[in-house]
Amino acid sequence: LMVFVLAFILSACSGRMVQLPTENAKTNQVPAWYLEHADTGKEGWIFRDGYYYAVAVAVSPDMEMSLKKAVLKAKAKITDRINGEMNNKTSINYTEKGAPESMTGVVESQDVIVNMIKQTVLRTYSVEKKLTMYNTDKNNYRSFVLMKISKKDVDGIIDLVEDKNNKK
């Protein structure tokens, strides 16, 4: 009898599946924590150094890949704050075409902003919140993540980056 009860309990636990929330075009919802997150903050009165936060969202036909892409995008946001560099290039071209009596001028302009993130080690992050939804209309998964890393760890990463730059 004891073996039967134990086998029943184990089989009940092993077959447990979780139903993902679904989304479609009419009920496209975003978690409140995704929209209302802070970039930095403190949690409680014990942690004086505080945390850095980043949110991200990603879509994929594969559930695990959607979550992995969202985590990578959140890591990139935090790393960009630590070790990102901005470049901006503006170019304006003026060209004249046609006969000397009836020239037509054409102006083209382009403003290119490049955000480069140099190699940065980011190991001590944690995913604070996550939500994955299945889109029944598009047959894909959308994952939202909220990531955090302590200010102490960020300061350590900044020290490593500065040491690396000073050695160069």
C-alpha positions in Angstrom: 0.0 0.0 0.0 2.8 2.4 0.9 4.6 1.7 -2.5 1.3 2.4 -4.3 0.8 5.7 -2.5 4.4 6.8 -3.2 4.1 5.8 -6.9 0.8 7.8 -7.1 2.4 10.9 -5.6 5.5 10.7 -7.8 3.5 10.2 -11.0 1.2 13.2 -10.1 4.2 15.5 -9.6 6.1 14.4 -12.7 3.2 15.1 -15.1 2.6 18.6 -13.8 2.5 21.1 -16.7 2.0 24.9 -16.5 -0.3 26.7 -18.8 1.4 29.7 -20.3 -0.6 32.9 -20.5 -1.7 33.6 -24.1 -1.8 36.8 -26.1 -3.2 37.8 -29.4 -3.6 41.0 -31.3 -6.7 42.1 -29.3 -5.2 41.4 -25.9 -1.6 42.6 -26.3 -0.6 43.2 -22.7 2.6 44.2 -21.1 3.4 43.6 -17.4 3.3 46.7 -15.2 6.8 46.0 -13.8 8.2 46.2 -17.4 6.8 49.7 -18.0 7.4 51.0 -14.4 10.9 49.8 -13.6 13.6 52.1 -12.3 17.1 52.1 -13.8 18.6 52.2 -10.3 17.3 51.9 -6.9 17.6 50.4 -3.4 15.8 47.5 -1.9 15.0 47.8 1.8 17.1 49.5 4.4 19.8 46.8 4.6 21.1 47.2 1.0 22.7 50.6 1.0 24.6 50.3 -2.3 21.5 49.6 -4.3 21.0 48.0 -7.7 21.0 48.6 -11.4 18.0 47.3 -13.3 17.2 46.7 -17.0 14.2 45.3 -18.8 13.9 43.7 -22.2 11.5 41.8 -24.4 12.1 39.4 -27.2 10.0 37.2 -29.5 10.8 33.8 -31.0 9.0 30.8 -32.3 11.0 28.9 -29.7 10.1 29.5 -26.0 13.6 29.1 -24.6 15.1 31.3 -27.4 12.7 34.1 -26.6 13.7 34.1 -23.0 17.4 33.8 -23.8 17.2 36.8 -26.3 15.4 38.9 -23.7 18.1 38.2 -21.1 20.9 39.1 -23.6 19.1 42.3 -24.4 18.8 43.3 -20.8 22.5 42.4 -20.2 23.4 44.6 -23.1 21.5 47.5 -21.6 23.3 47.2 -18.3 26.7 46.7 -20.0 26.0 49.7 -22.2 25.7 51.9 -19.1 29.0 50.5 -17.8 31.1 50.4 -20.9 29.2 51.9 -23.9 30.6 54.4 -26.3 28.6 56.7 -28.6 29.7 57.9 -32.0 27.8 60.3 -34.2 28.4 61.2 -37.8 26.4 63.7 -39.8 26.9 64.1 -43.5 25.2 66.5 -45.9 25.6 66.2 -49.7 24.5 68.8 -52.2 24.5 67.8 -55.8 23.5 69.8 -58.9 22.3 68.1 -62.0 21.1 69.3 -65.4 22.1 71.8 -68.1 23.8 75.0 -67.0 20.6 77.0 -67.7 18.3 74.7 -65.8 20.2 73.2 -62.8 18.4 71.2 -60.2 19.9 70.9 -56.7 19.5 67.8 -54.6 20.3 67.8 -50.9 20.8 64.5 -49.1 21.5 64.4 -45.4 22.2 61.5 -43.1 22.7 61.3 -39.3 24.2 58.1 -38.1 24.5 57.3 -34.4 26.5 54.2 -33.4 26.4 52.8 -29.9 29.3 50.4 -29.4 29.6 48.2 -26.3 33.1 47.0 -25.7 33.8 43.6 -24.2 32.6 43.6 -20.6 32.3 40.8 -18.1 28.8 40.7 -16.6 28.5 37.5 -14.5 26.7 38.5 -11.3 23.3 39.6 -12.7 20.1 38.0 -11.7 16.7 37.8 -13.4 14.4 39.3 -10.9 11.1 38.8 -12.9 10.2 37.1 -16.1 7.0 36.4 -18.0 6.6 34.3 -21.2 3.4 34.4 -23.2 2.3 32.4 -26.2 0.8 34.3 -29.1 -1.9 32.1 -30.6 -2.2 34.3 -33.7 1.4 34.3 -34.7 2.5 31.0 -33.1 5.4 32.5 -31.2 6.5 33.3 -27.7 7.1 36.7 -26.2 9.3 36.9 -23.1 9.7 39.9 -20.7 12.6 40.0 -18.2 13.6 42.3 -15.4 17.3 42.0 -14.5 19.3 43.4 -11.7 22.9 43.6 -10.6 24.2 45.2 -7.4 26.0 48.5 -7.5 28.9 46.9 -5.7 29.3 44.4 -8.6 28.9 47.3 -11.2 31.6 49.3 -9.4 33.9 46.2 -9.6 33.2 45.8 -13.3 34.0 49.5 -13.8 37.3 49.1 -12.0 38.2 46.1 -14.3 37.3 48.1 -17.4 39.4 51.1 -16.2 42.4 48.8 -15.4 42.1 47.2 -18.8 42.0 50.7 -20.5 45.0 51.9 -18.4 47.1 48.9 -19.5 46.5 49.7 -23.1 
